[in-house]
Amino acid sequence: MIRTGRQHQPGPEGGGLDVRTDLRFGPEVQSLNKANPIAQILAGKLMLEHLGEDRAAELVEQATEDVLEAGKVRTFDIGGKSTCSDMGDAIAERLLKLKP
């Protein structure tokens, strides 16, 4: 499975930032729930910023950082044994606990 995408983020003065989000998995992770979802979650954060939802974007980033700093949930690519679902669930649970 190879899916790639580019998203252009306009800057405040007309410039921009191209954000590339790739899902390139070798046979060892395809359909095994082993992919790390953090890049996709942070791409969502960029979308929120683009839509002017700065506080929501901050909360997504904070939740992601909190989960990584806690170190309890780690996908195999960053030295753990947690699944993609485990990581996504942990970030979602942490996000729900943060104050809007």
MMTF fields as JSON, N, C-alpha, C and O atoms, coordinates in Angstrom:
{
  "mmtfVersion": "1.0.0",
  "mmtfProducer": "UNKNOWN",
  "numBonds": 399,
  "numAtoms": 400,
  "numGroups": 100,
  "numChains": 1,
  "numModels": 1,
  "chainsPerModel": [1],
  "groupsPerChain": [100],
  "chainIdList": ["A"],
  "bondAtomList": [4, 2, 8, 6, 12, 10, 16, 14, 20, 18, 24, 22, 28, 26, 32, 30, 36, 34, 40, 38, 44, 42, 48, 46, 52, 50, 56, 54, 60, 58, 64, 62, 68, 66, 72, 70, 76, 74, 80, 78, 84, 82, 88, 86, 92, 90, 96, 94, 100, 98, 104, 102, 108, 106, 112, 110, 116, 114, 120, 118, 124, 122, 128, 126, 132, 130, 136, 134, 140, 138, 144, 142, 148, 146, 152, 150, 156, 154, 160, 158, 164, 162, 168, 166, 172, 170, 176, 174, 180, 178, 184, 182, 188, 186, 192, 190, 196, 194, 200, 198, 204, 202, 208, 206, 212, 210, 216, 214, 220, 218, 224, 222, 228, 226, 232, 230, 236, 234, 240, 238, 244, 242, 248, 246, 252, 250, 256, 254, 260, 258, 264, 262, 268, 266, 272, 270, 276, 274, 280, 278, 284, 282, 288, 286, 292, 290, 296, 294, 300, 298, 304, 302, 308, 306, 312, 310, 316, 314, 320, 318, 324, 322, 328, 326, 332, 330, 336, 334, 340, 338, 344, 342, 348, 346, 352, 350, 356, 354, 360, 358, 364, 362, 368, 366, 372, 370, 376, 374, 380, 378, 384, 382, 388, 386, 392, 390, 396, 394],
  "bondOrderList": [1, 1, 1, 1, 1, 1, 1, 1, 1, 1, 1, 1, 1, 1, 1, 1, 1, 1, 1, 1, 1, 1, 1, 1, 1, 1, 1, 1, 1, 1, 1, 1, 1, 1, 1, 1, 1, 1, 1, 1, 1, 1, 1, 1, 1, 1, 1, 1, 1, 1, 1, 1, 1, 1, 1, 1, 1, 1, 1, 1, 1, 1, 1, 1, 1, 1, 1, 1, 1, 1, 1, 1, 1, 1, 1, 1, 1, 1, 1, 1, 1, 1, 1, 1, 1, 1, 1, 1, 1, 1, 1, 1, 1, 1, 1, 1, 1, 1, 1],
  "groupList": [{"groupName": "MET", "atomNameList": ["N", "CA", "C", "O"], "elementList": ["N", "C", "C", "O"], "formalChargeList": [0, 0, 0, 0], "bondAtomList": [1, 0, 2, 1, 3, 2], "bondOrderList": [1, 1, 2], "singleLetterCode": "M", "chemCompType": "L-PEPTIDE LINKING"}, {"groupName": "ILE", "atomNameList": ["N", "CA", "C", "O"], "elementList": ["N", "C", "C", "O"], "formalChargeList": [0, 0, 0, 0], "bondAtomList": [1, 0, 2, 1, 3, 2], "bondOrderList": [1, 1, 2], "singleLetterCode": "I", "chemCompType": "L-PEPTIDE LINKING"}, {"groupName": "ARG", "atomNameList": ["N", "CA", "C", "O"], "elementList": ["N", "C", "C", "O"], "formalChargeList": [0, 0, 0, 0], "bondAtomList": [1, 0, 2, 1, 3, 2], "bondOrderList": [1, 1, 2], "singleLetterCode": "R", "chemCompType": "L-PEPTIDE LINKING"}, {"groupName": "THR", "atomNameList": ["N", "CA", "C", "O"], "elementList": ["N", "C", "C", "O"], "formalChargeList": [0, 0, 0, 0], "bondAtomList": [1, 0, 2, 1, 3, 2], "bondOrderList": [1, 1, 2], "singleLetterCode": "T", "chemCompType": "L-PEPTIDE LINKING"}, {"groupName": "GLY", "atomNameList": ["N", "CA", "C", "O"], "elementList": ["N", "C", "C", "O"], "formalChargeList": [0, 0, 0, 0], "bondAtomList": [1, 0, 2, 1, 3, 2], "bondOrderList": [1, 1, 2], "singleLetterCode": "G", "chemCompType": "PEPTIDE LINKING"}, {"groupName": "GLN", "atomNameList": ["N", "CA", "C", "O"], "elementList": ["N", "C", "C", "O"], "formalChargeList": [0, 0, 0, 0], "bondAtomList": [1, 0, 2, 1, 3, 2], "bondOrderList": [1, 1, 2], "singleLetterCode": "Q", "chemCompType": "L-PEPTIDE LINKING"}, {"groupName": "HIS", "atomNameList": ["N", "CA", "C", "O"], "elementList": ["N", "C", "C", "O"], "formalChargeList": [0, 0, 0, 0], "bondAtomList": [1, 0, 2, 1, 3, 2], "bondOrderList": [1, 1, 2], "singleLetterCode": "H", "chemCompType": "L-PEPTIDE LINKING"}, {"groupName": "PRO", "atomNameList": ["N", "CA", "C", "O"], "elementList": ["N", "C", "C", "O"], "formalChargeList": [0, 0, 0, 0], "bondAtomList": [1, 0, 2, 1, 3, 2], "bondOrderList": [1, 1, 2], "singleLetterCode": "P", "chemCompType": "L-PEPTIDE LINKING"}, {"groupName": "GLU", "atomNameList": ["N", "CA", "C", "O"], "elementList": ["N", "C", "C", "O"], "formalChargeList": [0, 0, 0, 0], "bondAtomList": [1, 0, 2, 1, 3, 2], "bondOrderList": [1, 1, 2], "singleLetterCode": "E", "chemCompType": "L-PEPTIDE LINKING"}, {"groupName": "LEU", "atomNameList": ["N", "CA", "C", "O"], "elementList": ["N", "C", "C", "O"], "formalChargeList": [0, 0, 0, 0], "bondAtomList": [1, 0, 2, 1, 3, 2], "bondOrderList": [1, 1, 2], "singleLetterCode": "L", "chemCompType": "L-PEPTIDE LINKING"}, {"groupName": "ASP", "atomNameList": ["N", "CA", "C", "O"], "elementList": ["N", "C", "C", "O"], "formalChargeList": [0, 0, 0, 0], "bondAtomList": [1, 0, 2, 1, 3, 2], "bondOrderList": [1, 1, 2], "singleLetterCode": "D", "chemCompType": "L-PEPTIDE LINKING"}, {"groupName": "VAL", "atomNameList": ["N", "CA", "C", "O"], "elementList": ["N", "C", "C", "O"], "formalChargeList": [0, 0, 0, 0], "bondAtomList": [1, 0, 2, 1, 3, 2], "bondOrderList": [1, 1, 2], "singleLetterCode": "V", "chemCompType": "L-PEPTIDE LINKING"}, {"groupName": "PHE", "atomNameList": ["N", "CA", "C", "O"], "elementList": ["N", "C", "C", "O"], "formalChargeList": [0, 0, 0, 0], "bondAtomList": [1, 0, 2, 1, 3, 2], "bondOrderList": [1, 1, 2], "singleLetterCode": "F", "chemCompType": "L-PEPTIDE LINKING"}, {"groupName": "SER", "atomNameList": ["N", "CA", "C", "O"], "elementList": ["N", "C", "C", "O"], "formalChargeList": [0, 0, 0, 0], "bondAtomList": [1, 0, 2, 1, 3, 2], "bondOrderList": [1, 1, 2], "singleLetterCode": "S", "chemCompType": "L-PEPTIDE LINKING"}, {"groupName": "ASN", "atomNameList": ["N", "CA", "C", "O"], "elementList": ["N", "C", "C", "O"], "formalChargeList": [0, 0, 0, 0], "bondAtomList": [1, 0, 2, 1, 3, 2], "bondOrderList": [1, 1, 2], "singleLetterCode": "N", "chemCompType": "L-PEPTIDE LINKING"}, {"groupName": "LYS", "atomNameList": ["N", "CA", "C", "O"], "elementList": ["N", "C", "C", "O"], "formalChargeList": [0, 0, 0, 0], "bondAtomList": [1, 0, 2, 1, 3, 2], "bondOrderList": [1, 1, 2], "singleLetterCode": "K", "chemCompType": "L-PEPTIDE LINKING"}, {"groupName": "ALA", "atomNameList": ["N", "CA", "C", "O"], "elementList": ["N", "C", "C", "O"], "formalChargeList": [0, 0, 0, 0], "bondAtomList": [1, 0, 2, 1, 3, 2], "bondOrderList": [1, 1, 2], "singleLetterCode": "A", "chemCompType": "L-PEPTIDE LINKING"}, {"groupName": "CYS", "atomNameList": ["N", "CA", "C", "O"], "elementList": ["N", "C", "C", "O"], "formalChargeList": [0, 0, 0, 0], "bondAtomList": [1, 0, 2, 1, 3, 2], "bondOrderList": [1, 1, 2], "singleLetterCode": "C", "chemCompType": "L-PEPTIDE LINKING"}],
  "groupTypeList": [0, 1, 2, 3, 4, 2, 5, 6, 5, 7, 4, 7, 8, 4, 4, 4, 9, 10, 11, 2, 3, 10, 9, 2, 12, 4, 7, 8, 11, 5, 13, 9, 14, 15, 16, 14, 7, 1, 16, 5, 1, 9, 16, 4, 15, 9, 0, 9, 8, 6, 9, 4, 8, 10, 2, 16, 16, 8, 9, 11, 8, 5, 16, 3, 8, 10, 11, 9, 8, 16, 4, 15, 11, 2, 3, 12, 10, 1, 4, 4, 15, 13, 3, 17, 13, 10, 0, 4, 10, 16, 1, 16, 8, 2, 9, 9, 15, 9, 15, 7],
  "groupIdList": [1, 2, 3, 4, 5, 6, 7, 8, 9, 10, 11, 12, 13, 14, 15, 16, 17, 18, 19, 20, 21, 22, 23, 24, 25, 26, 27, 28, 29, 30, 31, 32, 33, 34, 35, 36, 37, 38, 39, 40, 41, 42, 43, 44, 45, 46, 47, 48, 49, 50, 51, 52, 53, 54, 55, 56, 57, 58, 59, 60, 61, 62, 63, 64, 65, 66, 67, 68, 69, 70, 71, 72, 73, 74, 75, 76, 77, 78, 79, 80, 81, 82, 83, 84, 85, 86, 87, 88, 89, 90, 91, 92, 93, 94, 95, 96, 97, 98, 99, 100],
  "secStructList": [7, 3, 3, 3, 3, 3, 3, 3, 3, 3, 7, 6, 6, 1, 7, 3, 3, 3, 3, 3, 3, 3, 3, 3, 7, 7, 6, 6, 6, 6, 6, 6, 6, 7, 1, 7, 7, 2, 2, 2, 2, 2, 2, 2, 2, 2, 2, 2, 2, 2, 6, 6, 7, 2, 2, 2, 2, 2, 2, 2, 2, 2, 2, 2, 2, 2, 2, 2, 2, 2, 7, 1, 7, 7, 5, 4, 4, 4, 6, 7, 7, 5, 7, 2, 2, 2, 2, 2, 2, 2, 2, 2, 2, 2, 2, 2, 2, 1, 7, 7],
  "xCoordList": [0.85, 0.0, 0.894, 1.706, 0.748, 1.477, 0.468, -0.158, 0.325, -0.514, 0.331, 0.949, 0.36, 1.108, 0.227, -0.727, 0.555, -0.206, 0.638, 1.579, 0.291, 0.96, -0.124, -1.128, 0.075, -0.881, -0.132, 0.903, -0.649, -0.011, -0.646, -1.858, 0.164, -0.303, 0.114, 1.301, -0.841, -0.447, 0.054, -0.5, 1.092, 1.643, 0.967, 0.186, 1.248, 0.594, 0.917, 0.166, 2.01, 2.393, 2.404, 3.189, 1.527, 1.39, 2.302, 2.066, 3.333, 4.209, 3.485, 2.27, 4.187, 3.504, 4.449, 5.671, 3.868, 4.593, 3.934, 2.733, 4.707, 4.168, 4.385, 5.508, 3.32, 3.373, 3.133, 2.098, 4.072, 3.935, 3.549, 4.191, 2.502, 2.095, 2.16, 1.456, 2.983, 3.159, 2.741, 3.0, 2.1, 1.828, 2.522, 1.92, 3.765, 4.521, 4.893, 5.762, 4.232, 4.454, 5.003, 4.535, 6.001, 6.491, 5.564, 4.626, 5.82, 4.957, 4.847, 3.851, 5.878, 5.854, 4.846, 4.523, 4.34, 3.349, 1.982, 1.007, 1.898, 0.615, -0.409, -0.154, -1.54, -2.681, -2.397, -3.143, -1.343, -0.995, -1.233, -0.923, -1.775, -2.065, -0.784, -0.79, 0.312, 1.595, 2.067, 3.051, 1.402, 1.855, 1.714, 0.81, 2.601, 2.55, 1.633, 1.923, 0.537, -0.42, -0.067, -0.821, 1.055, 1.351, 1.465, 0.974, 2.088, 2.215, 0.844, 0.624, -0.064, -1.409, -2.158, -2.892, -1.971, -2.629, -2.111, -2.892, -0.805, -0.239, -0.59, -0.636, -0.836, -1.344, -2.739, -3.096, -3.516, -4.823, -4.69, -5.507, -3.659, -3.371, -3.105, -3.586, -2.34, -2.071, -3.347, -3.521, -4.238, -5.512, -6.32, -6.921, -6.332, -7.035, -6.465, -7.22, -5.151, -4.533, -4.972, -5.293, -4.981, -5.384, -6.827, -7.16, -7.67, -9.073, -9.284, -10.412, -8.193, -8.293, -8.652, -8.974, -8.599, -8.918, -7.625, -7.208, -7.002, -5.69, -5.685, -4.76, -6.693, -6.732, -6.872, -6.208, -7.73, -7.883, -6.569, -6.192, -5.875, -4.579, -3.565, -2.823, -3.541, -2.636, -2.929, -2.008, -4.204, -4.586, -4.166, -3.713, -4.313, -3.887, -2.387, -1.923, -1.631, -0.183, 0.202, 1.088, -0.447, -0.146, -0.459, 0.329, -1.595, -1.97, -0.94, -0.553, -0.505, 0.497, 1.808, 2.407, 2.253, 3.499, 3.387, 4.328, 2.247, 2.059, 2.163, 2.797, 1.545, 1.588, 3.014, 3.465, 3.724, 5.107, 6.0, 6.839, 5.822, 6.639, 6.358, 7.273, 5.106, 4.763, 5.456, 5.82, 5.639, 6.388, 5.693, 6.311, 4.444, 3.736, 3.245, 3.122, 2.965, 2.466, 3.481, 3.74, 4.051, 5.028, 4.803, 4.712, 4.715, 4.619, 6.001, 7.012, 6.031, 7.295, 8.396, 9.573, 8.038, 9.067, 9.782, 10.842, 9.213, 9.89, 10.194, 10.229, 10.412, 10.921, 9.899, 10.245, 8.65, 7.63, 6.936, 7.363, 5.854, 5.084, 3.605, 2.78, 3.274, 1.882, 1.445, 2.264, 0.151, -0.388, -0.726, -0.689, -1.048, -1.517, -2.756, -2.88, -3.659, -4.881, -4.572, -5.196, -3.626, -3.239, -2.754, -3.13, -1.917, -1.373, -2.49, -2.592, -3.32, -4.422, -5.373, -5.817, -5.685, -6.581, -5.958, -6.645, -4.663, -3.988, -4.006, -4.246, -3.754, -3.763, -5.179, -5.371, -6.166, -7.562, -7.989, -8.644, -7.618, -7.969, -7.32, -7.956, -6.057, -5.363, -5.995, -6.145, -6.359, -7.005, -8.294, -8.582, -9.068, -10.331, -10.124, -11.013, -8.953, -8.669, -8.133, -8.126, -7.685, -7.161, -8.299, -9.357, -8.082, -9.128, -9.166, -8.127, -10.369, -10.499, -10.213, -10.283],
  "yCoordList": [-1.167, 0.0, 1.228, 1.414, 2.044, 3.298, 4.398, 4.409, 5.307, 6.477, 7.684, 7.736, 8.637, 9.846, 11.053, 11.002, 12.128, 13.347, 14.548, 14.466, 15.652, 16.911, 17.92, 17.993, 18.675, 19.707, 21.014, 21.101, 22.037, 23.344, 24.164, 24.378, 24.623, 25.44, 26.88, 27.196, 27.774, 29.166, 29.826, 29.628, 30.599, 31.319, 32.663, 33.07, 33.363, 34.639, 35.732, 36.701, 35.59, 36.628, 36.096, 36.546, 35.135, 34.632, 33.473, 32.793, 33.228, 32.089, 30.821, 30.834, 29.763, 28.54, 27.459, 27.603, 26.411, 25.251, 24.032, 23.823, 23.223, 21.978, 20.892, 20.653, 20.248, 19.19, 17.875, 17.687, 16.986, 15.698, 14.657, 14.517, 13.939, 12.845, 11.566, 11.426, 10.647, 9.388, 8.23, 8.198, 7.297, 6.021, 4.973, 4.407, 4.73, 3.743, 2.614, 2.757, 1.513, 0.389, -0.782, -1.095, -1.415, -2.635, -3.786, -3.616, -4.941, -6.103, -6.461, -7.045, -6.109, -6.487, -5.693, -6.101, -4.585, -3.823, -3.721, -3.335, -4.056, -3.972, -4.863, -6.038, -4.298, -5.005, -5.599, -6.467, -5.16, -5.726, -4.76, -5.09, -3.573, -2.587, -2.137, -1.873, -2.053, -1.682, -0.286, 0.199, 0.355, 1.673, 2.697, 2.605, 3.657, 4.732, 5.838, 6.39, 6.173, 7.15, 8.606, 9.504, 8.857, 10.216, 11.209, 12.332, 10.842, 11.78, 12.189, 13.355, 11.246, 11.569, 12.433, 13.347, 12.144, 12.942, 14.379, 15.325, 14.542, 15.889, 16.595, 17.825, 15.838, 16.452, 17.02, 18.072, 16.321, 16.842, 18.122, 19.034, 18.187, 19.41, 20.579, 21.688, 20.333, 21.383, 21.834, 23.017, 20.882, 21.242, 22.135, 23.116, 21.794, 22.626, 24.039, 25.009, 24.164, 25.49, 26.253, 27.439, 25.558, 26.182, 26.691, 27.715, 25.981, 26.364, 27.408, 27.831, 27.826, 28.839, 28.285, 29.042, 26.979, 26.322, 26.116, 24.986, 27.226, 27.165, 26.429, 25.667, 26.644, 25.976, 24.468, 23.699, 24.049, 22.612, 22.015, 20.913, 22.743, 22.284, 22.141, 21.162, 23.119, 23.058, 21.839, 21.178, 21.541, 20.403, 19.081, 18.172, 18.969, 17.748, 17.559, 16.454, 18.63, 18.539, 18.207, 17.383, 18.833, 18.566, 17.122, 16.469, 16.627, 15.24, 14.272, 13.301, 14.543, 13.684, 13.718, 12.673, 14.898, 15.03, 14.342, 13.68, 14.493, 13.873, 12.353, 11.723, 11.773, 10.313, 9.861, 8.865, 10.572, 10.191, 10.338, 9.478, 11.425, 11.643, 10.597, 10.185, 10.163, 9.141, 7.821, 7.073, 7.532, 6.346, 5.021, 3.982, 5.006, 3.745, 3.116, 1.895, 3.938, 3.456, 3.853, 5.036, 2.846, 3.087, 2.046, 0.849, 2.521, 1.585, 0.997, 1.505, -0.072, -0.792, 0.066, -0.164, 1.058, 1.875, 2.807, 3.34, 3.014, 3.849, 3.038, 3.564, 1.74, 0.892, 0.241, -0.194, 0.166, -0.437, -1.605, -2.099, -2.028, -3.158, -2.818, -3.696, -1.536, -1.102, -1.062, -0.905, -1.204, -1.156, 0.281, 1.2, 0.443, 1.728, 2.16, 3.32, 1.228, 1.524, 1.93, 2.849, 1.265, 1.621, 3.067, 3.815, 3.446, 4.808, 5.818, 6.823, 5.553, 6.459, 6.6, 7.703, 5.484, 5.507, 6.285, 7.053, 6.091, 6.79, 8.296, 9.068, 8.711, 10.15, 10.698, 11.787, 9.964, 10.414, 10.528, 11.498, 9.535, 9.572, 10.77, 11.451, 11.02, 12.164, 13.475, 14.409, 13.539, 14.741, 15.044, 16.207, 14.036, 14.232, 14.764, 15.409, 14.499, 14.95, 16.381, 16.999, 16.896, 18.257, 19.253, 18.985, 20.393, 21.424, 22.189, 22.615, 22.368, 23.116, 24.59, 25.341],
  "zCoordList": [0.0, 0.0, 0.0, 0.907, -0.994, -1.02, -1.325, -2.385, -0.395, -0.588, -0.249, 0.814, -1.126, -0.822, -1.06, -1.835, -0.39, -0.576, -0.234, 0.555, -0.833, -0.52, -0.228, -0.937, 0.787, 1.167, 1.254, 1.915, 0.587, 0.623, 1.734, 1.735, 2.677, 3.784, 3.514, 3.603, 3.183, 2.952, 4.22, 5.301, 4.079, 5.218, 5.385, 4.523, 6.474, 6.761, 5.745, 5.622, 5.025, 4.072, 2.647, 1.814, 2.373, 1.018, 0.667, -0.331, 1.455, 1.218, 1.604, 1.798, 1.713, 2.081, 2.536, 2.494, 2.957, 3.445, 2.84, 3.013, 2.133, 1.609, 2.639, 3.083, 3.01, 4.008, 3.29, 2.651, 3.394, 2.731, 3.759, 4.8, 3.454, 4.333, 3.522, 2.522, 3.938, 3.23, 4.101, 5.305, 3.475, 4.121, 3.257, 2.345, 3.548, 2.772, 3.715, 4.575, 3.538, 4.434, 3.642, 2.548, 4.22, 3.619, 3.972, 4.75, 3.41, 3.655, 5.132, 5.561, 5.914, 7.332, 8.151, 9.267, 7.645, 8.411, 7.742, 8.388, 6.473, 5.793, 6.486, 6.749, 6.768, 7.366, 8.734, 9.186, 9.406, 10.708, 11.857, 13.002, 11.587, 12.626, 13.338, 14.541, 12.576, 13.17, 12.79, 13.348, 11.875, 11.418, 12.534, 13.364, 12.545, 13.525, 12.976, 11.914, 13.67, 13.157, 13.451, 13.077, 14.107, 14.571, 13.415, 13.537, 12.311, 11.188, 10.665, 10.337, 10.587, 10.109, 11.12, 10.742, 12.394, 13.433, 13.391, 13.496, 13.238, 13.178, 11.864, 11.82, 10.803, 9.57, 9.831, 9.302, 10.641, 11.041, 11.843, 11.715, 12.668, 13.435, 12.491, 12.721, 11.432, 10.453, 9.757, 9.468, 9.491, 8.881, 9.817, 9.38, 11.102, 12.079, 12.107, 12.163, 12.07, 12.027, 10.784, 10.847, 9.662, 8.397, 8.473, 7.876, 9.2, 9.35, 10.439, 10.69, 11.087, 12.132, 13.496, 14.411, 13.64, 14.918, 15.7, 15.956, 16.072, 16.704, 18.04, 18.321, 18.856, 20.168, 20.0, 20.694, 19.085, 18.833, 18.337, 18.737, 17.468, 16.957, 18.091, 18.149, 18.985, 20.14, 21.001, 21.481, 21.198, 22.033, 21.393, 22.089, 20.08, 19.382, 19.542, 19.826, 19.36, 19.508, 20.952, 21.18, 21.913, 23.323, 23.692, 24.376, 23.247, 23.542, 22.959, 23.609, 21.742, 21.095, 21.866, 22.122, 22.233, 22.996, 24.352, 24.791, 25.015, 26.33, 26.25, 27.097, 25.238, 25.081, 24.807, 25.372, 23.956, 23.668, 24.897, 25.164, 25.64, 26.84, 27.913, 28.626, 28.037, 29.029, 28.704, 29.611, 27.422, 27.01, 27.193, 26.962, 27.596, 27.82, 26.529, 26.436, 25.542, 24.258, 23.198, 22.978, 22.546, 21.488, 20.397, 20.671, 19.163, 18.051, 17.772, 18.257, 16.988, 16.809, 16.201, 16.478, 15.369, 14.717, 15.676, 15.347, 16.866, 17.867, 19.128, 20.24, 18.913, 19.972, 20.888, 21.986, 20.456, 21.306, 20.633, 19.59, 21.264, 20.741, 20.601, 20.351, 20.763, 20.667, 19.207, 18.301, 19.001, 17.659, 17.254, 18.071, 16.004, 15.494, 16.273, 16.667, 16.487, 17.239, 18.669, 19.2, 19.296, 20.663, 20.737, 21.639, 19.779, 19.765, 19.515, 20.219, 18.522, 18.228, 19.404, 19.72, 20.051, 21.215, 22.37, 23.044, 22.6, 23.701, 23.473, 24.402, 22.239, 21.935, 22.066, 22.607, 21.581, 21.69, 23.151, 23.533, 23.973, 25.395, 26.086, 26.891, 25.766, 26.368, 25.905, 26.693, 24.647, 24.103, 24.839, 25.12, 25.153, 25.861, 27.271, 27.827, 27.855, 29.217, 29.291, 30.355, 28.141, 28.113, 28.084, 27.514, 28.694, 28.742, 27.429, 26.925, 26.87, 25.606, 25.765, 24.792]
}
